Amino acid sequence: MTLTADEHAWRTTDERDRRGTAREPRRSWASAQPFERRVTPVNSDGGLLAESWRAVGAHYVRFMCALDAIVAAGVAYALLARSADGPRAVLASLLGALLFVALVGAFRGYDRDRVGDGPTEFQAVLRAGAGVAATLVALSWLLDLPVPRETVLLGVPLTVGVVAVVRHAGRRRVHRWRFAGQAMMRTVVIGDVATARRVAADLHAAPHHGYEVIGVCVSDLDSAPAADVPVLGATADVVQVVVDHAADVVVVGAGHLRGEALRRLSWALGRAGAHLVVVPDLVEVAGPRLAVRATAGLSLLEVEVGAPRRRTVAKTVLDVTLALLAGLVALPVVLVAAAVVRLTSPGPAFFHQTRVGIDGRHFTMWKLRTMYVDADARLGELRSRNEGAGVLFKMRHDPRVTPVGRWLRRYSLDELPQLWNVVCGDMSMVGPRPPLEHEVQAYQDQVHRRLHVKPGLTGLWQVSGRSDLDWDESVRLDLRYVDNWSVAMDLMILWKTARAVLRSSGAY
């Protein structure tokens, strides 16, 4: 049979993208039947899927939907029962709950593949609350309905808050399941041997995201070495592997398949009932920096290279507002702690030090004093006992720290005076750790990126181990924050900081 030029190019591309040997007979991913439907011990009714996310997720979503409706109806009825008779209050509460649940669903808050991980479900709850509030205001204005103000000003925020807390509790339960190996999405990784193993290791290290790598499909079976993750087949076998092993997700390593092959693979996986996830050739770039643009038949991935002004202004407003409110609440604690520091060891109550801020600007950072006044002079004799790495000096049992200072550090109370630095604009509530001048002088090129944003009172390093982190991990987390920060991320980090401080994890 003679091939046309287009058919030859198509076949050549297909053979290049699905290169290497295969265990199964080759089937076209674009055909009506890209796999053979056959029963295996895994995909049969008596298989191993009872605890997978495919089975558990549907029940979990229905349960959360019911809880959302109960919370919304309960809050609405509690507010309306005082201003309306019983049947009308019940009817209005049910309609309000129905509207809230419908909007959460419209904003993808009940997508089985999104709940339990990522910000989508919380964003859906916030947007649904805003939609309910807007609907109530519109009904009151257009139809002259007697909508009580407290329903909009109190009921909607209260509903959103309670639902968010319930969702958080549900998410923690899902994470406990996943750390126990349950409620996972059965995942197959495809790529060359090195890429597939690296992606599989990264997913295995973060089980709370829900990806259970059951095996890999590699480009060349002949060169596949023995590995911790079983090799289930070649790249060309992946659709049949998905069916035989009842996989939920296929993760394609960066650059492994070209555009047309990925397109046809998505068709085949759609028939097999699995999702397709592609690892892009980008490092630590996510969240608001990424956008997909459909242009000229292409899916263009646009990477934001600088934060827009509106996000920077929102961060500044959030910083100043929270710092002022927290400062007023913390002022009595700071005064009492300062008095205790002053009375229990010689020297001033407060410690100030020059640090390097955004774009290399120097500023004076304030803390409650936690060390003896001769701490700097004694640093030289302790260098050999340094437990840190990189440019940081750390000791778990530093003899320069006073007994009171050790207690203040345990609960991060010594950091409270830095709220003044936030109000003055030298620091942010969330950001990288403020470095010393000699630390900056020892930075390698990429580490200078940490100075692209204001240093923070807390940050990813604070909620990921605090002093337990080594230098390389601290830098990686700081650079991840600098590249992907958003107001939503700041709020999440502040929430997690409160939990880390209360547990005093990684503090010394």
Secondary structure in CASP SS format (residue, H / E / C, confidence):
PFRMAT SS
TARGET T0000
AUTHOR 0000-0000-0000
METHOD secondary structure of the structure
MODEL  1
M C 1.00
T C 1.00
L C 1.00
T C 1.00
A H 1.00
D H 1.00
E H 1.00
H H 1.00
A H 1.00
W H 1.00
R H 1.00
T H 1.00
T H 1.00
D H 1.00
E H 1.00
R H 1.00
D H 1.00
R C 1.00
R C 1.00
G C 1.00
T C 1.00
A C 1.00
R C 1.00
E C 1.00
P C 1.00
R C 1.00
R C 1.00
S C 1.00
W C 1.00
A C 1.00
S C 1.00
A C 1.00
Q C 1.00
P C 1.00
F C 1.00
E C 1.00
R C 1.00
R C 1.00
V C 1.00
T C 1.00
P C 1.00
V C 1.00
N C 1.00
S C 1.00
D C 1.00
G C 1.00
G C 1.00
L C 1.00
L C 1.00
A C 1.00
E C 1.00
S E 1.00
W H 1.00
R H 1.00
A H 1.00
V H 1.00
G H 1.00
A H 1.00
H H 1.00
Y H 1.00
V H 1.00
R H 1.00
F H 1.00
M H 1.00
C H 1.00
A H 1.00
L H 1.00
D H 1.00
A H 1.00
I H 1.00
V H 1.00
A H 1.00
A H 1.00
G H 1.00
V H 1.00
A H 1.00
Y H 1.00
A H 1.00
L H 1.00
L H 1.00
A C 1.00
R C 1.00
S C 1.00
A C 1.00
D C 1.00
G H 1.00
P H 1.00
R H 1.00
A H 1.00
V H 1.00
L H 1.00
A H 1.00
S H 1.00
L H 1.00
L H 1.00
G H 1.00
A H 1.00
L H 1.00
L H 1.00
F H 1.00
V H 1.00
A H 1.00
L H 1.00
V H 1.00
G H 1.00
A H 1.00
F C 1.00
R C 1.00
G C 1.00
Y C 1.00
D C 1.00
R C 1.00
D C 1.00
R C 1.00
V C 1.00
G C 1.00
D C 1.00
G C 1.00
P C 1.00
T H 1.00
E H 1.00
F H 1.00
Q H 1.00
A H 1.00
V H 1.00
L H 1.00
R H 1.00
A H 1.00
G H 1.00
A H 1.00
G H 1.00
V H 1.00
A H 1.00
A H 1.00
T H 1.00
L H 1.00
V H 1.00
A H 1.00
L H 1.00
S H 1.00
W H 1.00
L H 1.00
L C 1.00
D C 1.00
L C 1.00
P C 1.00
V C 1.00
P C 1.00
R H 1.00
E H 1.00
T H 1.00
V H 1.00
L H 1.00
L H 1.00
G H 1.00
V H 1.00
P H 1.00
L H 1.00
T H 1.00
V H 1.00
G H 1.00
V H 1.00
V H 1.00
A H 1.00
V H 1.00
V H 1.00
R H 1.00
H H 1.00
A H 1.00
G H 1.00
R H 1.00
R H 1.00
R H 1.00
V H 1.00
H H 1.00
R H 1.00
W H 1.00
R H 1.00
F H 1.00
A C 1.00
G C 1.00
Q C 1.00
A C 1.00
M E 1.00
M E 1.00
R E 1.00
T E 1.00
V E 1.00
V E 1.00
I E 1.00
G E 1.00
D C 1.00
V H 1.00
A H 1.00
T H 1.00
A H 1.00
R H 1.00
R H 1.00
V H 1.00
A H 1.00
A H 1.00
D H 1.00
L H 1.00
H H 1.00
A C 1.00
A C 1.00
P H 1.00
H H 1.00
H H 1.00
G C 1.00
Y E 1.00
E E 1.00
V E 1.00
I E 1.00
G E 1.00
V E 1.00
C E 1.00
V E 1.00
S C 1.00
D C 1.00
L H 1.00
D H 1.00
S H 1.00
A C 1.00
P C 1.00
A C 1.00
A C 1.00
D C 1.00
V C 1.00
P C 1.00
V E 1.00
L E 1.00
G E 1.00
A E 1.00
T H 1.00
A H 1.00
D H 1.00
V H 1.00
V H 1.00
Q H 1.00
V H 1.00
V H 1.00
V H 1.00
D H 1.00
H C 1.00
A C 1.00
A C 1.00
D C 1.00
V E 1.00
V E 1.00
V E 1.00
V E 1.00
G C 1.00
A C 1.00
G C 1.00
H C 1.00
L C 1.00
R C 1.00
G H 1.00
E H 1.00
A H 1.00
L H 1.00
R H 1.00
R H 1.00
L H 1.00
S H 1.00
W H 1.00
A H 1.00
L H 1.00
G H 1.00
R H 1.00
A H 1.00
G C 1.00
A C 1.00
H E 1.00
L E 1.00
V E 1.00
V E 1.00
V C 1.00
P C 1.00
D C 1.00
L C 1.00
V C 1.00
E C 1.00
V C 1.00
A C 1.00
G H 1.00
P H 1.00
R H 1.00
L E 1.00
A E 1.00
V E 1.00
R E 1.00
A E 1.00
T E 1.00
A C 1.00
G C 1.00
L E 1.00
S E 1.00
L E 1.00
L E 1.00
E E 1.00
V E 1.00
E C 1.00
V C 1.00
G C 1.00
A C 1.00
P C 1.00
R H 1.00
R H 1.00
R H 1.00
T H 1.00
V H 1.00
A H 1.00
K H 1.00
T H 1.00
V H 1.00
L H 1.00
D H 1.00
V H 1.00
T H 1.00
L H 1.00
A H 1.00
L H 1.00
L H 1.00
A H 1.00
G H 1.00
L H 1.00
V H 1.00
A H 1.00
L H 1.00
P H 1.00
V H 1.00
V H 1.00
L H 1.00
V H 1.00
A H 1.00
A H 1.00
A H 1.00
V H 1.00
V H 1.00
R H 1.00
L H 1.00
T H 1.00
S C 1.00
P C 1.00
G C 1.00
P C 1.00
A C 1.00
F E 1.00
F E 1.00
H E 1.00
Q E 1.00
T E 1.00
R E 1.00
V E 1.00
G C 1.00
I H 1.00
D H 1.00
G H 1.00
R C 1.00
H E 1.00
F E 1.00
T E 1.00
M E 1.00
W E 1.00
K E 1.00
L E 1.00
R C 1.00
T C 1.00
M E 1.00
Y C 1.00
V C 1.00
D C 1.00
A H 1.00
D H 1.00
A H 1.00
R H 1.00
L H 1.00
G H 1.00
E H 1.00
L H 1.00
R H 1.00
S H 1.00
R H 1.00
N C 1.00
E C 1.00
G C 1.00
A C 1.00
G C 1.00
V C 1.00
L C 1.00
F C 1.00
K C 1.00
M C 1.00
R C 1.00
H C 1.00
D C 1.00
P C 1.00
R C 1.00
V E 1.00
T C 1.00
P H 1.00
V H 1.00
G H 1.00
R H 1.00
W H 1.00
L H 1.00
R H 1.00
R H 1.00
Y C 1.00
S C 1.00
L H 1.00
D H 1.00
E H 1.00
L C 1.00
P C 1.00
Q H 1.00
L H 1.00
W H 1.00
N H 1.00
V H 1.00
V H 1.00
C H 1.00
G C 1.00
D C 1.00
M C 1.00
S E 1.00
M E 1.00
V E 1.00
G C 1.00
P C 1.00
R C 1.00
P C 1.00
P C 1.00
L C 1.00
E H 1.00
H H 1.00
E H 1.00
V H 1.00
Q H 1.00
A C 1.00
Y C 1.00
Q C 1.00
D H 1.00
Q H 1.00
V H 1.00
H H 1.00
R H 1.00
R H 1.00
L H 1.00
H H 1.00
V C 1.00
K C 1.00
P C 1.00
G E 1.00
L E 1.00
T E 1.00
G C 1.00
L C 1.00
W C 1.00
Q C 1.00
V C 1.00
S C 1.00
G C 1.00
R H 1.00
S H 1.00
D H 1.00
L C 1.00
D C 1.00
W H 1.00
D H 1.00
E H 1.00
S H 1.00
V H 1.00
R H 1.00
L H 1.00
D H 1.00
L H 1.00
R H 1.00
Y H 1.00
V H 1.00
D H 1.00
N H 1.00
W C 1.00
S C 1.00
V H 1.00
A H 1.00
M H 1.00
D H 1.00
L H 1.00
M H 1.00
I H 1.00
L H 1.00
W H 1.00
K H 1.00
T H 1.00
A H 1.00
R H 1.00
A H 1.00
V H 1.00
L H 1.00
R H 1.00
S C 1.00
S C 1.00
G C 1.00
A C 1.00
Y C 1.00
END
